[in-house]
Amino acid sequence: MFCIPVQIPPELCAIDDECKAIYHSADSVCIWVFSSRQARNRFVDETQGMSKAEREAAFAQFSDEPCV
């Protein structure tokens, strides 16, 4: 396990973990937030193997209100 100390905004911590997907690359960590667990799972399934840029473009299709 690797732990990287960071200051996570409380607003992000308040969002249900099942509505978040976390990806990393060599230079960044991305936390994608979805309206539901089902939307998150669909995003993970549909973006498997994509690059960060491709995932960013695909995320636009999932732009709805985050669940809390």
Residue, then its C-alpha position, 0 to 999 in steps of 0.5 A: m500500500f502507498c499513502i501519499p499525504v494530501q489535503i483533501p477538501p472536506e466537500l470531497c470527503a463528504i461524498d459517498d465513497e461508492c460514488k467515487a472512482i480514483y485513477h492515477s497516472a505518473d503525474s496526477v491522481c484523479i477522483w471522478v465523482f458520479s451521481s450513483r454507484q451504478a453510474r460509477n460502475r458503468f464509467v469504470d467498465e466503459t473506460q477500462g484501458m483508456s488513457k487519462a485524456e480519453r477518460e476525461a472526455a468520456f467523463a463529460q457523458f456522466s456529468d450529473e449531480p454528485c451524490v452525497 
